Amino acid sequence: MRADLIIKNIGHLATMRGVNKPRIKEEMNDIEILENAYIAINDGKISYVGQGHIIDGLIGDKTEIHDANGLTVTPGLIDPHTHLVHGGSRENEFSLKISGVPYIDILKQGGGILSTVKSTKEASLDQLYDKAKKSLDIMLGYGVTTVESKSGYGLELDTEKKQLEVNQKLDQTHPVDIVSTFLGAHAVPKKYKENPDEFVDIIIEMLPKVKDLAQFCDVFCEEGVFSVEQTRKILNKAKEYGYKVKLHADEIVSIGGAELAAEIGAISADHLMAASEDGMKLMAKNKVIANILPGTSFSLMKNYAEARKMIEHGVPIALSTDYNPGSCPTENIQLIMQLGSLALKMTPNEVLTAVTINAAYSVDKADEIGSIEVGKKADLVIFDAPNVDYIMYHFGINHTHSVYKEGKLVVDNKNIVY
């Protein structure tokens, strides 16, 4: 078959193919690297991956040929945990945070998540869209081609629905694919602090009303937020409505979030800085992906999740930005990758696995994205780097040269061109 597009002269091609499940243990480090490679693309999907001389029959009169100039190519990066859609920002809290003022005290002053809830409620859908689109362009510039985006800054139906409608509009109008998650259970509003179970019932009432706008349901399972029992109740009901489930688990205190994720069959448990070793073992046994967010630890100046111990136990690892206006205001997935190596002690190959194929599994899209193999979307990043290690070694800069989304050039020489 004549190709629509061929990308040739790829110095190092990290295909991420070869294991048809979330990668664990040594599999995370054992990735296929092809030298002097090329990729053929038809109708936005990969039709052939080869090395050396381009085989006869691929090049036709209308075939475009792009030269990768010996650079490194990977699958499009996947950011599987973000709070992309929100109003306002919280830089006014920054000095308080770095001076050691506890979050609970900032919350009492009207700051924290309640500040973002207020800003998000007051913003129109178009204002939220414009703000999120700006961030999505930044993410694309760093090589991200798929993003999970949560609601959670409404805590009531209308604003939660508005956030999810922004996700839908972005998915329809922006090159980056959006995976939408309902996170109505992100915090307990003040009026329900004395009776949080009443708010749990309200969340459950919302579930069928937003099902056409979200694929996943998430709950912030944490001390002082939603208990294990409350989280179990919400997520089991979400499963009845057809949601896939994940949860914020054991971010600050180990209350059994990792264990619950294993019990209810969550696709991922996220954060896990305080996860117990028993929880890790149960996650491994039940094939729950650990979605680790080292940027949040960095921003909050707190401990990091024990990624090496999780890998040893056989837990598949994904990495995410956790982009949000409070605990991790960054869209830079490459910074997260570099923290994956420098703070979590993951090898560069493990890090790349965590933001490609394992991240694809954590958003239930591994049949479409996450690796460079025939039939999958031609979501590709050309890095201005000689190899994968260099991306993690040379930290603090954007290594992206070009990005292809479903075979279309959307970033060229660091410039957005879609």
C-alpha positions as CSV (number, residue, x, y, z in Angstrom):
1,M,0.0,0.0,0.0
2,R,1.3,3.5,-0.9
3,A,1.8,5.5,2.2
4,D,0.3,9.0,2.7
5,L,3.3,10.0,4.8
6,I,6.7,8.4,5.6
7,I,8.9,9.7,8.4
8,K,12.4,8.5,7.6
9,N,15.9,8.7,9.0
10,I,14.9,8.2,12.6
11,G,18.0,7.8,14.7
12,H,16.4,6.1,17.6
13,L,12.8,4.9,17.4
14,A,11.3,3.8,20.8
15,T,8.3,1.7,19.6
16,M,7.0,0.6,23.1
17,R,5.5,-2.5,21.3
18,G,5.8,-6.1,22.3
19,V,3.9,-6.6,25.6
20,N,0.1,-6.5,25.3
21,K,-0.7,-5.5,28.9
22,P,0.5,-2.9,31.4
23,R,4.2,-3.3,31.8
24,I,5.6,-4.4,35.1
25,K,9.0,-5.1,36.7
26,E,11.8,-5.6,34.1
27,E,9.2,-5.1,31.2
28,M,9.1,-1.4,32.0
29,N,12.9,-1.1,31.3
30,D,13.1,-3.5,28.4
31,I,11.9,-1.5,25.4
32,E,12.4,-1.9,21.7
33,I,14.8,0.7,20.2
34,L,15.2,0.7,16.4
35,E,18.0,2.6,14.7
36,N,17.9,4.1,11.3
37,A,14.2,3.5,11.2
38,Y,11.1,4.8,9.4
39,I,7.4,4.9,9.9
40,A,4.7,4.7,7.2
41,I,1.3,6.3,7.8
42,N,-2.1,5.9,6.1
43,D,-5.3,7.6,7.0
44,G,-3.9,8.8,10.3
45,K,-2.7,5.4,11.4
46,I,0.6,3.5,11.4
47,S,0.8,1.1,8.4
48,Y,4.4,0.0,8.6
49,V,7.5,0.3,10.8
50,G,10.9,-0.6,9.3
51,Q,14.6,-0.1,9.3
52,G,17.1,0.9,6.7
53,H,16.0,1.2,3.1
54,I,12.3,2.0,2.6
55,I,10.7,-1.1,1.1
56,D,9.3,-1.0,-2.4
57,G,5.7,-0.2,-2.8
58,L,5.4,2.3,0.1
59,I,6.2,5.4,-1.9
60,G,3.7,6.7,-4.4
61,D,3.3,9.9,-6.4
62,K,1.4,11.5,-3.5
63,T,3.5,10.2,-0.6
64,E,4.9,12.9,1.6
65,I,8.3,12.2,3.0
66,H,9.5,13.9,6.2
67,D,13.1,13.6,7.4
68,A,13.6,13.1,11.1
69,N,17.3,14.0,10.7
70,G,18.6,11.3,13.0
71,L,16.6,12.4,16.0
72,T,14.7,10.3,18.5
73,V,11.0,9.4,18.0
74,T,8.6,8.1,20.6
75,P,4.8,7.5,20.7
76,G,2.8,10.6,21.6
77,L,3.0,11.2,25.3
78,I,-0.1,10.7,27.5
79,D,-0.9,12.7,30.6
80,P,-3.4,10.5,32.5
81,H,-4.2,12.7,35.5
82,T,-5.0,16.5,35.1
83,H,-7.4,19.1,36.4
84,L,-7.2,20.9,33.1
85,V,-10.5,22.8,33.2
86,H,-10.7,25.4,36.0
87,G,-11.2,29.1,36.7
88,G,-8.7,31.4,38.2
89,S,-5.3,30.7,39.7
90,R,-3.8,30.7,43.2
91,E,-0.5,32.4,43.1
92,N,-1.7,34.6,46.0
93,E,-1.2,31.5,48.2
94,F,2.3,30.8,47.0
95,S,4.2,32.9,49.6
96,L,2.0,31.4,52.4
97,K,2.8,27.9,51.1
98,I,6.5,28.2,51.0
99,S,6.6,29.9,54.4
100,G,5.0,26.8,55.9
101,V,1.4,27.9,56.4
102,P,-0.7,24.7,56.6
103,Y,-3.1,24.1,53.8
104,I,-6.0,23.9,56.3
105,D,-5.2,27.4,57.4
106,I,-5.2,28.6,53.8
107,L,-8.5,26.9,53.3
108,K,-10.0,28.7,56.4
109,Q,-9.0,32.0,54.8
110,G,-11.1,31.2,51.7
111,G,-8.2,29.8,49.7
112,G,-7.3,26.3,48.5
113,I,-9.8,24.3,46.5
114,L,-12.7,26.5,47.6
115,S,-11.1,29.5,45.9
116,T,-10.9,27.5,42.6
117,V,-14.5,26.3,43.1
118,K,-15.6,29.9,43.3
119,S,-13.6,31.0,40.3
120,T,-14.9,28.1,38.2
121,K,-18.5,28.7,39.1
122,E,-18.2,32.3,38.1
123,A,-16.5,31.6,34.8
124,S,-18.5,31.1,31.6
125,L,-18.1,27.9,29.5
126,D,-16.3,30.0,26.9
127,Q,-13.9,31.5,29.4
128,L,-13.1,28.0,30.8
129,Y,-12.6,26.7,27.3
130,D,-10.2,29.5,26.3
131,K,-8.1,29.0,29.5
132,A,-8.0,25.3,29.1
133,K,-7.2,25.5,25.4
134,K,-4.2,27.7,26.2
135,S,-2.9,25.0,28.6
136,L,-3.6,22.3,26.1
137,D,-1.5,24.0,23.5
138,I,1.4,24.2,26.0
139,M,0.9,20.4,26.7
140,L,0.9,19.7,23.0
141,G,4.2,21.7,22.7
142,Y,5.8,19.3,25.2
143,G,4.7,16.3,23.2
144,V,1.4,15.3,24.8
145,T,-1.2,14.0,22.4
146,T,-3.8,12.6,24.9
147,V,-4.9,14.1,28.2
148,E,-7.2,12.9,30.9
149,S,-9.2,15.9,32.3
150,K,-11.3,15.9,35.5
151,S,-14.2,18.0,36.7
152,G,-14.2,18.6,40.4
153,Y,-14.3,22.4,40.8
154,G,-18.1,22.7,41.0
155,L,-19.2,20.4,43.8
156,E,-22.7,20.8,42.4
157,L,-24.3,19.6,39.2
158,D,-24.3,22.7,37.0
159,T,-20.6,23.6,37.3
160,E,-19.5,20.0,37.2
161,K,-21.5,19.6,34.0
162,K,-20.0,22.8,32.6
163,Q,-16.5,21.5,33.2
164,L,-17.3,18.3,31.4
165,E,-18.9,20.1,28.5
166,V,-15.6,22.1,28.1
167,N,-13.8,18.7,27.9
168,Q,-16.2,17.6,25.2
169,K,-15.7,20.8,23.2
170,L,-11.9,20.6,23.5
171,D,-12.0,17.0,22.3
172,Q,-14.0,18.0,19.3
173,T,-11.9,21.1,18.4
174,H,-8.3,20.5,19.6
175,P,-5.8,18.0,18.2
176,V,-5.1,16.6,21.6
177,D,-7.6,13.8,22.6
178,I,-9.5,14.3,25.9
179,V,-10.4,11.5,28.2
180,S,-13.1,12.9,30.5
181,T,-13.5,12.1,34.2
182,F,-16.3,13.0,36.6
183,L,-14.7,14.1,40.0
184,G,-17.7,15.5,41.8
185,A,-16.3,14.0,44.9
186,H,-13.2,16.2,45.0
187,A,-14.0,18.0,48.3
188,V,-16.9,18.3,50.8
189,P,-18.6,21.7,50.5
190,K,-18.8,23.7,53.8
191,K,-22.5,23.3,54.1
192,Y,-22.1,19.5,54.3
193,K,-19.1,19.4,56.6
194,E,-21.2,18.2,59.5
195,N,-23.0,15.6,57.3
196,P,-20.7,14.5,54.5
197,D,-22.8,11.4,53.9
198,E,-25.6,13.7,52.6
199,F,-23.2,15.1,50.0
200,V,-22.2,11.5,49.0
201,D,-25.8,10.9,48.2
202,I,-25.9,14.0,46.1
203,I,-22.8,12.9,44.2
204,I,-24.5,9.5,43.5
205,E,-27.6,11.4,42.2
206,M,-25.3,13.3,39.8
207,L,-23.8,10.1,38.3
208,P,-26.5,9.3,35.7
209,K,-26.9,13.0,34.8
210,V,-23.3,13.4,33.5
211,K,-22.7,9.9,32.2
212,D,-22.8,11.0,28.5
213,L,-20.0,13.5,29.3
214,A,-17.5,11.3,31.2
215,Q,-15.9,7.9,30.8
216,F,-14.4,7.7,34.2
217,C,-15.5,8.4,37.8
218,D,-12.9,9.5,40.4
219,V,-13.1,10.2,44.1
220,F,-10.6,12.0,46.4
221,C,-10.2,9.2,49.0
222,E,-8.2,10.9,51.8
223,E,-8.4,11.7,55.5
224,G,-10.7,14.7,56.0
225,V,-12.2,14.4,52.5
226,F,-13.9,11.1,51.5
227,S,-13.5,8.0,53.6
228,V,-12.8,4.5,52.3
229,E,-16.5,3.6,53.0
230,Q,-17.8,6.7,51.2
231,T,-15.5,6.2,48.3
232,R,-16.5,2.6,47.9
233,K,-20.2,3.6,47.9
234,I,-19.7,6.2,45.2
235,L,-17.5,4.1,42.9
236,N,-19.5,0.9,43.2
237,K,-22.6,2.9,42.1
238,A,-20.6,4.5,39.3
239,K,-19.7,1.1,38.0
240,E,-23.4,0.2,38.0
241,Y,-23.9,3.2,35.7
242,G,-21.1,2.0,33.4
243,Y,-18.3,4.3,34.4
244,K,-14.7,3.0,34.6
245,V,-13.3,4.0,38.0
246,K,-10.1,5.4,39.5
247,L,-9.3,7.2,42.7
248,H,-7.0,9.7,44.4
249,A,-5.6,7.4,47.0
250,D,-3.3,7.7,50.0
251,E,-1.9,11.0,49.0
252,I,-1.2,12.4,52.5
253,V,-2.3,9.7,55.0
254,S,-2.4,5.9,54.5
255,I,-6.1,5.2,55.0
256,G,-6.5,2.1,52.7
257,G,-7.0,3.8,49.4
258,A,-4.6,1.5,47.6
259,E,-6.3,-1.5,49.1
260,L,-9.7,-0.2,48.1
261,A,-8.5,0.4,44.5
262,A,-7.6,-3.3,44.3
263,E,-10.8,-4.4,45.9
264,I,-13.1,-2.6,43.5
265,G,-11.1,-3.2,40.4
266,A,-10.1,0.4,39.7
267,I,-8.0,0.9,36.5
268,S,-5.7,3.2,38.5
269,A,-5.0,4.5,41.9
270,D,-3.3,8.0,41.8
271,H,-0.9,9.8,44.0
272,L,0.0,7.0,46.5
273,M,2.7,9.0,48.4
274,A,1.5,7.3,51.6
275,A,0.5,4.0,50.2
276,S,1.1,0.9,52.4
277,E,3.2,-2.0,51.3
278,D,0.2,-4.3,51.7
279,G,-1.7,-1.9,49.4
280,M,1.0,-2.1,46.8
281,K,1.0,-5.9,46.9
282,L,-2.8,-5.9,46.4
283,M,-2.6,-3.5,43.6
284,A,0.0,-5.7,41.9
285,K,-2.2,-8.8,42.4
286,N,-5.2,-7.1,41.0
287,K,-3.3,-5.3,38.2
288,V,-4.2,-1.8,39.3
289,I,-2.0,0.9,37.7
290,A,-0.1,3.2,40.1
291,N,-0.5,6.7,38.6
292,I,2.3,8.6,40.3
293,L,2.4,12.5,40.3
294,P,5.9,13.6,41.3
295,G,5.3,17.2,40.4
296,T,2.8,17.4,43.2
297,S,5.4,16.2,45.7
298,F,7.9,18.7,44.3
299,S,5.4,21.6,44.5
300,L,4.2,20.8,47.9
301,M,7.7,20.0,49.1
302,K,6.5,16.7,50.5
303,N,7.7,13.0,50.2
304,Y,7.6,11.2,46.9
305,A,5.7,7.9,46.2
306,E,7.9,4.8,46.5
307,A,8.0,4.0,42.8
308,R,10.9,1.6,43.1
309,K,9.2,-0.5,45.8
310,M,6.0,-0.6,43.6
311,I,8.0,-1.7,40.6
312,E,9.6,-4.5,42.7
313,H,6.2,-5.7,43.8
314,G,5.0,-5.8,40.2
315,V,2.8,-2.7,40.1
316,P,2.6,-1.1,36.7
317,I,3.6,2.6,36.9
318,A,2.2,5.6,35.0
319,L,3.3,9.2,35.4
320,S,1.2,12.4,35.2
321,T,1.5,16.1,35.7
322,D,-1.5,16.5,37.9
323,Y,-1.8,19.9,36.3
324,N,-4.0,22.0,38.6
325,P,-4.1,25.5,40.1
326,G,-3.2,24.5,43.6
327,S,-0.8,21.7,44.3
328,C,0.8,21.3,40.8
329,P,0.5,24.3,38.4
330,T,2.5,22.9,35.6
331,E,1.7,21.6,32.1
332,N,5.2,20.3,31.6
333,I,5.2,16.5,31.2
334,Q,8.9,16.5,30.5
335,L,9.6,18.0,33.9
336,I,7.5,15.2,35.4
337,M,9.6,12.7,33.3
338,Q,12.8,14.2,34.7
339,L,11.5,14.0,38.2
340,G,10.6,10.4,37.5
341,S,14.3,9.7,37.2
342,L,15.8,12.2,39.6
343,A,13.3,11.9,42.4
344,L,11.6,8.5,41.9
345,K,14.8,6.8,40.7
346,M,13.2,5.3,37.6
347,T,15.4,4.6,34.6
348,P,14.8,6.6,31.5
349,N,13.2,3.6,29.8
350,E,10.9,3.0,32.8
351,V,9.9,6.7,32.6
352,L,9.1,6.5,28.9
353,T,7.0,3.4,29.5
354,A,5.1,5.3,32.2
355,V,4.1,8.2,29.9
356,T,3.3,6.0,26.9
357,I,2.0,2.5,27.0
358,N,1.3,2.3,30.7
359,A,-0.4,5.7,30.6
360,A,-2.5,4.4,27.7
361,Y,-3.7,1.5,29.8
362,S,-4.5,3.8,32.7
363,V,-7.0,5.7,30.4
364,D,-8.2,2.5,28.8
365,K,-6.9,3.5,25.3
366,A,-4.0,1.1,24.8
367,D,-5.7,-0.4,21.8
368,E,-5.4,3.0,20.0
369,I,-2.4,4.8,21.5
370,G,0.8,4.3,23.6
371,S,3.0,2.4,21.2
372,I,4.2,2.7,17.6
373,E,2.7,-0.4,15.9
374,V,0.6,-1.1,12.9
375,G,-3.1,-0.1,13.3
376,K,-2.6,2.4,16.1
377,K,-3.0,6.2,15.8
378,A,0.0,7.9,14.3
379,D,0.6,10.0,17.4
380,L,4.3,10.7,17.4
381,V,6.9,12.9,19.0
382,I,10.3,13.8,17.4
383,F,12.6,14.8,20.2
384,D,15.7,17.0,19.5
385,A,17.7,14.4,21.4
386,P,20.1,11.6,20.4
387,N,18.4,9.0,22.6
388,V,15.9,8.5,25.3
389,D,18.3,8.9,28.1
390,Y,19.2,12.4,27.0
391,I,15.6,13.6,27.5
392,M,15.8,12.8,31.2
393,Y,19.5,13.7,31.6
394,H,19.3,17.3,30.2
395,F,16.6,18.6,32.5
396,G,14.5,21.8,32.6
397,I,14.1,22.4,28.9
398,N,11.6,21.4,26.2
399,H,13.2,18.7,24.0
400,T,10.2,18.5,21.6
401,H,11.1,19.2,18.0
402,S,7.9,18.1,16.2
403,V,4.6,16.4,17.0
404,Y,2.3,14.4,14.8
405,K,-1.3,13.8,15.8
406,E,-3.0,11.1,13.7
407,G,-0.4,11.6,11.0
408,K,-0.8,15.4,10.9
409,L,2.0,17.7,11.8
410,V,0.8,19.8,14.7
411,V,4.1,21.0,16.2
412,D,7.0,21.9,13.8
413,N,10.3,23.0,15.1
414,K,8.7,23.8,18.5
415,N,6.0,25.9,16.9
416,I,2.3,25.0,17.1
417,V,1.1,24.7,13.5
418,Y,-2.3,22.9,13.7
